[in-house]
Amino acid sequence: MIRRPLDNRKFVITSVVLFFTLLYCGRLVYMQLLTDKYEVKARNSGRKVKVDIPPRGFIFDRNEKPLVINDIAYDLVVIPREAKNPDSIALCRILGIDLEGYSRRMRKARIYSPRKESVFEKQLSSETYARLQEILHYRLPGFDIVKNPVRKYPRKIAAHLLGYTGEVNQQKADKDPYYRQGDYIGISGIEASYEKSLRGNKGTRIVVVDRFNKEKGSFKEGKYDTIGIPGNGLYCSLDADLQEYGELLMSNKKGSVVAIEPSTGEILAMVSSPSYDPNLFVGRARSKNYPKLIQDTVNVPLFNRALMASYPPGSIFKLIDALVAQQEGVLQTSTHYPCAGGYPPMGGKPKCHRHPGVDLYGAIQYSCNSYFSYVFRSIVDKNEFRKFEDGYENWRRHILSFGVGRHLDTDLPHELIGNVPSVKYYNKVFGKNHWRSNTIVSLGIGQAELGILPVQMANVMCIIANRGYYYIPHVIKRIQNDTINQSKWKEKHHCTVDSIYFIPVIDGMQKVVESGTAAASKLSDIVICGKTGTAQNPHGKDHAVFVCFAPRDNPKIAMAVVVENCGFGGTWAAPIASLMIEKYLKGKVARTDMEKRMVEADLINNKNIVAEPQH
């Protein structure tokens, strides 16, 4: 029998209809009998998904003293699509806004998403919260109140190191599905670099609501709920008492203090002054206080000088040159160079205070500019190099190995690199083959284009204290309920100078504090090895610098102190470092007269400045 075309068409149509009918029936059977997940989506008017924001992890110091904890705040949120005829007049009266402000917020919420929850009013006061609760479920459809943890700082310290949190912007929310508008995220400091550990994981709850949007209980007894996981606690290396004391000593001064434990690289204190109370950035207060702080262009309190301020190191750089010159075989401890109030080959420039010719120990002890100008020239003009530029690049290679002029790769954000000028830079400034060692001889005494961060200065002290190596400076010791890659922090980073050449430099540093330019800051029962410096400042008075470590044997602390616009390292920077060493190693300070002078000195307004003829 031959099938006609019409029969074929009927067969195809019947088959297609039968196929889709069976598919549809099978889907209905699956949805209604085999699974109930679609029941969750059904009757949306009676269901609401609520997101539980977990509390951020606490931050503790090295002795488990709390530095950052949490408080609870309440935000008013809105889903624009569900906000049908709310009592806007009553809401405006409770919030203290006008109808124009109400409309502006609603427009912003609709632009974000008509179907998603967004923040209408942040950080409700307890009175506002109570008044809203009375009308929320009956007169404000589409609105709800959600609980949000906010940060609280028991001690008003370490603002730059701890950092702060802020509201997630739209760009971040679009990029990372974890966040939504109104969430908080770490903006700076530890809060930013350890955001994923601190934030935890959100939970969700499906609740049943009546026609007034009032919650009646959990859907399916919480079968589809997920539990929020609080953020992990961070245990940092900071010593809260030492940090607080450093900030006290640096009050009314511009500058920075960085203290590191040489044997681990753990940061013990990181002071940037002027600073601010971190509680000023909590909740609604942030929107009022942030503009005031950012507009303070005189004190610049939001600027983290410890990680971002690049200073000419001044005479403290002579220590590195002394080490490099010994390694290169162009300097012995007995090497003498003349000083007649300055560097003779350049007509007495750089200048120096007059003293007789000295050996390496005396040059460090009295910080002789002329001596270290000769030392610098001997390194870059070494005979084995065919071209002068090769000698300079060799010197620069040594300097970079000390962690200067490059990132140290700490676990804190916004760390800059400072500057060790390259051959390319000087060829551009002076022209190729138009510059020599004497052209740039001021590099040998830490001036000219050199720029070093305070954290790098302290790290150099760790290298000298350890006789040739350092661990990357870091602030987190461990994370609660999480793992941290400790191998990075336990790796030794060696400089290019052999350990045998550190002893003469350390001997000279000990003399600096016992009978040299920092003698006024010595401790009778703790051997401090240090070096004063005066960093030139083209915009005003020079900066005082002091670097050190203590005790000499088995060092427990290495430090760098920079006090801006006050002259000499021995006058202000060295006493601050010495007092902090006494506080850390002995637990209390006995030199109350020195402490009082440092605390009461107002160097920002140029009071209490005493000039001293030293480097």
Secondary structure, 3 states (H helix, E strand, C coil): CCCCHHHHHHHHHHHHHHHHHHHHHHHHHHHHHHCCHHHHHCCHHHEEEEEECCCCCCEECCCCCEEEEEEEEEEEEECHHHCCCCCHHHHHHHHCCCHHHHHHHHHHHHHHCCCCCEEEECCCCHHHHHHHHHHHHHHCCCEEEEEEEEEECCCCCCHHHHCCEEECCHHHHHHCCCCCCCCEEECCHHHHHCHHHHHCECEEEEEEECCCCCEEEEHHHHCCCECCECCCCEEECCCHHHHHHHHHHCCCCCEEEEEEECCCCEEEEEEEECCCCHHHHCCCHHHHHHHHHHCCCCCCCCCCHHHHCCECCHHHHHHHHHHHHHHCCCCCCCCCECCCCECHHHCCCCECCCCCCECHHHHHHHCCHHHHHHHHHHHHCCCCCCCHHHHHHHHHHHHHCCCCCCCCCCCCCCCCCCECCCHHHHHHHHCCCCCCHHHHHHHHHCCCCCEECHHHHHHHHHHHHCCCEECCCECEEEECCCCCCCHHHHCCEECCCCHHHHHHHHHHHHHHHHHCCCHHHCCCCCCCEEEEEEECCCCCCCEEEEEEEECCCCCCEEEEEEECCCCCHHHHHHHHHHHHHHHHHHCCCCCHHHHHHHHHCCCCCCCCCCCCCCC
